[in-house]
Amino acid sequence: MPGTLKADPVLAVYVHWPFCLHKCPYCDFNSHVRSAAERGHDPWSEHYLASLAAWARQLPAARTATIFFGGGTPSLMPPELVSQVIMRILEIWPPVDDAPIEITLEANPTSVEAARLADLRAAGVNRVSLGLQALDDAALAVLGRQHSVAEGLAALEEAQRHFARVNLDLIHSRPGQTPEAWAAEWSRALALGTEHLSGYQLTIEPGTRFATLHRMHRLDLPDETAAADMLLLTRQLAAAAGRPAYEVSNFARPGAECRHNLAYWRHQPWVGIGPGAHGRLPGASPGEWYGFAAIRRPEEWAAAVRSGKPLALAEVEPVDPDQAMRDALMMGLRLAEGVDPSELARRFGRNTDTVIDFVRARDLAEAGYLRVAQGRIRPAGDGWLLLDRILAEILR
């Protein structure tokens, strides 16, 4: 470690399971296709528990606020391993208070994985995020998904049978999609009764199959105007259905927001366990932060754990207080609640004038793109559609 970490942070704990049955053409996440034998319970249980023990020594007095199993495809994890990991996390870092903590697991809606949902609930998971991605069979084929709409809806019904808290993911601005078609599809999704939905715009990520097709002009993507219309429709229809946007791409009934993801957007401490997992943790000194990234390739991560380097880190980066404050501003402005500059100054021990151009922020507020009120800055109006440009203008 380059410095001393704060011993007692309240943690959002992220557990990365890197295995998938199939690599989707739009996905740039750290995911790897492996056989059932290669991703079985042993020896992965030993590796995850050893890594947790090593992090416990670094953070001896931490507490757990949330746990999130992401991937890859965490619904492929053996339920007994999920249970072991949850129990060990809560042993080394007890819950922050007496209320049940949020424990989320991402799941794909194939029939094989849907059959595991009851066992995952028994393992301790209490919130599931289901990757439907589309409610159109032709679109699912383009996205490389391995389920049909009927299979996805059956998996959703199964998830709602076992979990009180369910999120479903959909992707808009897909090849050939129109705003009118998306409005009908999103309205159908809103009628399915989940407390939370995520509606993401398709982005073309470097190194993916879609990036190759895009370079070859073989993806008929909606233009910027149509994509902006879809983003606006997503917000309007969700609000009308009682799930207003609390973040750019996330919509929930009040009180049903994903607490784990809020920790990221509020720049709160999180630790990542597993191949390619990232974390960001405060140092012992005020304003001091460190970023971490584990070795990405599963076999190399496991080899590092076995060889006596159980943190299995590929990167450890000190984050200067000004950059940490910029990061907090960039993430916080994705939220409907916005950010409080005075709170940022207190947390990072810096004058916010060093990172925020308040004159330009006021200009954008007068133009209707930002709202500056009650000590907070937040997007307003078309500012939600232009957030990247706004950040480029107000960040120093």
C-alpha positions in Angstrom: 0.0 0.0 0.0 1.3 3.5 -0.8 -0.1 4.9 2.4 -2.3 4.1 5.4 -6.0 3.6 4.7 -8.8 4.9 7.0 -9.4 1.9 9.3 -13.1 2.3 9.8 -14.9 3.4 6.6 -18.6 2.5 5.9 -18.3 0.3 2.8 -20.2 -0.5 -0.3 -18.7 -4.0 -1.0 -18.6 -5.0 -4.7 -18.0 -8.6 -5.6 -17.0 -9.3 -9.3 -17.8 -12.7 -10.8 -16.1 -12.5 -14.2 -17.7 -15.5 -16.0 -20.3 -15.6 -18.7 -21.9 -18.2 -21.0 -21.4 -15.8 -23.9 -19.8 -12.4 -24.6 -22.4 -9.9 -25.8 -21.2 -7.7 -28.8 -21.7 -4.4 -27.0 -20.1 -5.4 -23.6 -16.7 -4.1 -22.6 -17.0 -5.3 -19.0 -14.4 -7.7 -17.5 -16.2 -10.9 -18.6 -14.8 -14.2 -19.7 -16.4 -17.3 -21.2 -15.4 -20.4 -19.3 -16.9 -23.9 -18.9 -19.0 -24.9 -15.9 -16.0 -26.9 -14.6 -13.7 -23.9 -14.8 -16.1 -21.6 -12.9 -17.2 -24.2 -10.3 -17.4 -23.7 -6.5 -13.8 -24.9 -5.8 -11.2 -23.4 -5.8 -12.9 -20.1 -6.4 -14.4 -20.1 -2.9 -10.9 -20.3 -1.4 -9.7 -17.4 -3.6 -12.6 -15.1 -2.8 -12.4 -15.8 1.0 -8.6 -15.3 1.0 -9.0 -12.0 -0.8 -11.6 -10.9 1.7 -9.3 -11.9 4.6 -6.6 -9.7 3.1 -8.9 -6.7 2.8 -10.1 -7.2 6.3 -6.5 -6.7 7.5 -6.3 -3.4 5.6 -9.7 -2.2 6.9 -10.0 -3.8 10.4 -12.8 -1.6 11.7 -14.9 -1.1 8.6 -18.7 -1.6 8.5 -20.8 -2.9 5.6 -23.5 -0.7 4.1 -24.3 -2.7 0.9 -23.1 -5.7 -1.0 -23.4 -6.0 -4.8 -22.5 -9.0 -7.0 -21.8 -7.8 -10.5 -20.1 -9.3 -13.5 -19.8 -11.1 -15.8 -22.9 -13.1 -14.9 -23.2 -13.5 -11.1 -26.3 -15.6 -11.4 -23.9 -18.3 -12.6 -22.2 -18.3 -9.2 -22.9 -21.4 -7.2 -25.4 -20.3 -4.6 -23.3 -21.9 -1.8 -20.4 -19.6 -2.8 -22.7 -16.6 -2.8 -23.8 -17.6 0.7 -20.2 -18.1 1.9 -19.1 -14.7 0.5 -22.0 -12.9 2.1 -21.4 -14.5 5.5 -17.7 -13.8 5.4 -18.2 -10.1 4.5 -20.7 -9.6 7.3 -18.3 -11.4 9.8 -15.3 -9.2 9.0 -17.3 -6.0 8.4 -20.5 -6.1 10.4 -23.6 -4.1 9.1 -23.5 -0.4 9.7 -26.7 -0.5 11.7 -29.5 -2.9 12.7 -31.5 -2.5 9.5 -31.2 -5.3 6.9 -28.5 -4.3 4.4 -29.2 -4.3 0.6 -27.6 -7.3 -1.1 -28.0 -7.1 -4.9 -27.1 -9.7 -7.5 -27.2 -9.2 -11.3 -28.9 -12.0 -13.2 -29.5 -13.0 -16.8 -33.0 -14.1 -17.6 -32.2 -17.5 -19.2 -34.3 -20.4 -18.0 -31.1 -22.0 -16.5 -30.3 -18.9 -14.4 -34.0 -18.2 -13.5 -34.1 -21.7 -11.9 -31.3 -20.6 -9.5 -33.2 -17.5 -8.1 -34.8 -19.4 -5.2 -31.5 -20.7 -4.1 -29.9 -17.3 -4.4 -32.6 -15.8 -2.3 -31.9 -18.5 0.3 -28.2 -17.6 0.1 -28.9 -14.1 1.4 -29.5 -12.0 -1.7 -32.4 -9.7 -1.2 -32.4 -7.6 -4.4 -32.0 -8.8 -8.0 -31.2 -6.9 -11.1 -32.5 -8.7 -14.2 -30.8 -8.0 -17.6 -33.8 -8.2 -19.9 -32.2 -5.5 -22.2 -35.1 -5.5 -24.7 -38.7 -6.6 -25.1 -38.3 -7.4 -28.7 -37.0 -10.7 -30.0 -35.2 -9.3 -33.1 -33.5 -6.7 -30.9 -32.4 -9.4 -28.4 -30.8 -11.3 -31.3 -28.9 -8.1 -32.5 -27.7 -7.6 -28.9 -26.4 -11.1 -28.8 -28.7 -12.1 -25.9 -29.4 -15.7 -25.2 -33.0 -15.4 -24.0 -36.2 -14.6 -25.8 -38.8 -12.1 -24.6 -41.0 -14.9 -23.4 -38.1 -16.4 -21.4 -37.2 -13.0 -20.0 -40.7 -12.3 -18.8 -40.9 -15.8 -17.2 -37.7 -15.1 -15.4 -39.0 -11.7 -14.3 -42.1 -13.4 -12.9 -39.9 -15.9 -11.1 -37.8 -13.0 -9.7 -40.8 -11.2 -8.4 -42.0 -14.4 -6.7 -38.8 -14.6 -4.7 -37.6 -11.0 -4.2 -39.5 -7.9 -3.0 -36.9 -5.7 -4.7 -36.4 -6.2 -8.4 -34.7 -4.0 -11.0 -34.9 -4.6 -14.7 -32.4 -3.3 -17.3 -33.3 -2.2 -20.8 -31.1 -0.6 -23.5 -32.4 2.1 -25.8 -31.0 3.8 -29.0 -30.4 0.3 -30.4 -29.8 -0.3 -34.1 -32.8 0.6 -36.1 -34.9 1.8 -33.1 -37.2 4.8 -33.3 -38.4 7.0 -30.4 -42.0 5.7 -31.0 -40.9 2.1 -30.8 -38.9 2.8 -27.6 -41.8 4.7 -26.0 -44.1 1.6 -26.5 -41.4 -0.8 -25.2 -40.5 1.3 -22.2 -44.2 1.8 -21.3 -44.6 -2.0 -21.4 -41.6 -2.4 -19.1 -43.0 0.2 -16.6 -46.2 -1.8 -16.5 -44.4 -4.9 -15.3 -44.5 -3.7 -11.7 -40.8 -3.5 -10.6 -39.9 -0.9 -8.1 -36.8 0.1 -10.1 -35.8 0.2 -13.8 -32.6 1.1 -15.5 -32.8 2.5 -19.0 -29.4 2.8 -20.6 -28.5 4.4 -24.0 -26.4 2.0 -26.1 -22.9 3.2 -26.4 -20.2 1.9 -28.7 -17.3 0.8 -26.6 -13.8 0.3 -28.0 -12.7 -3.3 -28.4 -16.2 -4.7 -28.7 -17.8 -6.5 -31.7 -20.2 -3.5 -32.0 -17.2 -1.2 -32.3 -15.9 -3.2 -35.2 -19.3 -3.3 -36.9 -19.7 0.5 -36.4 -16.3 1.2 -38.1 -17.5 -1.0 -41.0 -20.8 1.1 -41.2 -22.8 -2.0 -40.4 -24.7 -0.7 -37.4 -27.7 1.5 -38.2 -27.7 3.6 -35.0 -30.3 6.3 -34.3 -29.0 9.9 -34.8 -28.3 12.3 -32.0 -31.8 13.8 -32.2 -33.5 10.5 -32.0 -31.3 9.3 -29.2 -32.0 12.5 -27.2 -35.7 12.1 -27.8 -35.5 8.5 -26.4 -33.7 9.8 -23.3 -36.4 12.5 -22.8 -39.2 9.9 -23.3 -37.6 7.6 -20.8 -37.6 10.3 -18.2 -41.1 11.5 -18.9 -42.8 8.1 -19.0 -41.0 6.9 -15.9 -42.0 10.0 -13.9 -45.7 9.6 -15.1 -45.6 5.9 -13.9 -44.4 6.9 -10.4 -40.7 6.0 -11.0 -39.0 9.3 -11.4 -35.3 9.5 -12.4 -33.0 9.7 -9.5 -30.0 9.4 -11.7 -29.4 9.8 -15.5 -30.3 6.2 -16.3 -32.0 5.0 -13.2 -35.7 5.2 -12.2 -37.4 4.2 -8.9 -40.3 4.6 -6.6 -39.2 7.0 -3.8 -37.3 4.9 -1.3 -36.5 2.1 -3.8 -33.3 3.6 -5.2 -30.3 1.3 -5.4 -28.3 2.1 -2.3 -25.1 0.5 -3.5 -25.0 2.5 -6.7 -25.8 5.7 -4.7 -22.5 5.1 -2.9 -20.6 5.4 -6.2 -22.5 8.5 -7.3 -22.1 10.1 -3.9 -18.3 9.3 -3.9 -18.5 7.1 -0.8 -16.0 4.4 0.0 -16.2 1.1 -1.8 -14.0 -2.0 -2.0 -13.9 -4.4 -4.9 -13.3 -8.1 -4.5 -12.6 -10.4 -7.4 -10.9 -10.3 -10.9 -10.9 -6.8 -12.3 -12.8 -5.3 -9.4 -12.2 -1.7 -8.7 -12.4 0.2 -5.4 -11.9 3.7 -4.0 -11.1 4.2 -0.3 -10.2 7.1 1.9 -6.7 7.4 3.4 -6.0 8.1 7.1 -5.4 11.8 6.4 -8.3 14.2 5.5 -8.8 14.5 1.7 -6.6 11.5 1.0 -8.0 8.9 -1.3 -6.7 5.8 -3.2 -8.0 4.0 -6.2 -7.6 0.3 -6.7 -8.0 -2.2 -9.6 -7.5 -5.9 -9.3 -5.8 -8.1 -11.9 -8.4 -8.6 -14.7 -7.8 -12.1 -16.1 -9.4 -14.6 -13.7 -6.6 -17.2 -13.8 -3.9 -14.5 -13.2 -5.9 -13.1 -10.3 -6.3 -16.6 -8.8 -2.6 -17.2 -9.3 -1.7 -14.0 -7.4 -4.0 -15.0 -4.5 -2.5 -18.4 -4.3 1.1 -17.0 -4.5 0.6 -15.0 -1.3 -0.6 -11.7 -2.8 -4.3 -12.1 -1.9 -5.2 -8.5 -2.7 -4.2 -9.4 -6.3 -4.0 -5.7 -7.3 -2.9 -4.5 -10.7 -3.1 -0.8 -9.9 -3.0 1.3 -6.7 -3.3 5.0 -7.4 -3.2 7.9 -5.0 -6.0 10.3 -5.9 -5.2 14.0 -5.2 -7.9 15.9 -3.3 -8.7 18.2 -6.2 -9.2 15.2 -8.5 -11.3 13.4 -6.0 -13.5 16.5 -5.7 -13.8 16.7 -9.5 -14.8 13.0 -9.5 -17.4 13.6 -6.8 -18.8 16.5 -8.8 -19.0 14.5 -12.1 -20.7 11.6 -10.4 -22.9 13.8 -8.1 -24.3 15.8 -11.0 -25.7 12.6 -12.5 -28.1 12.5 -9.5 -31.4 14.4 -9.2 -30.3 15.6 -5.8 -27.2 17.2 -7.3 -24.2 18.2 -5.2 -23.5 20.5 -2.3 -20.2 22.4 -3.0 -19.8 23.3 0.7 -20.1 19.6 1.6 -17.5 18.7 -1.0 -15.1 21.3 0.4 -15.5 19.9 3.9 -15.0 16.3 2.8 -11.9 17.0 0.6 -10.3 19.8 2.5 -10.2 22.1 -0.5 -11.8 25.3 -1.7 -14.3 24.3 -4.4 -13.3 27.3 -6.5 -10.2 25.3 -7.5 -12.4 22.8 -9.4 -15.7 24.5 -10.1 -16.2 27.6 -12.3 -19.1 29.2 -10.4 -19.5 32.1 -12.9 -20.1 29.6 -15.7 -22.4 27.5 -13.5 -24.5 30.6 -12.8 -24.6 31.4 -16.6 -25.9 27.9 -17.3 -28.4 28.2 -14.5 -29.7 31.4 -16.0 -30.0 29.6 -19.4 -32.0 26.8 -17.7 -29.5 24.0 -17.9 -28.6 24.0 -14.2 -30.5 24.7 -11.0 -28.6 26.4 -8.2 -30.7 26.5 -5.1 -30.5 25.7 -1.3 -26.8 25.3 -1.6 -27.0 22.6 -4.2 -26.2 22.4 -7.9 -28.2 20.0 -10.1 -29.1 19.6 -13.8 -32.4 21.1 -15.0 -34.4 21.0 -18.2 -32.3 20.0 -21.2 -29.2 20.0 -19.0 -30.0 16.3 -18.4 -29.4 15.7 -22.1 -26.2 17.8 -22.2 -24.5 16.7 -19.0 -21.1 15.9 -20.5 -20.9 19.3 -22.1 -22.0 21.0 -18.9 -19.3 19.3 -17.0 -16.7 20.2 -19.5 -17.7 23.9 -19.1 -17.9 24.1 -15.3 -15.0 21.9 -14.3 -11.6 23.6 -13.9 
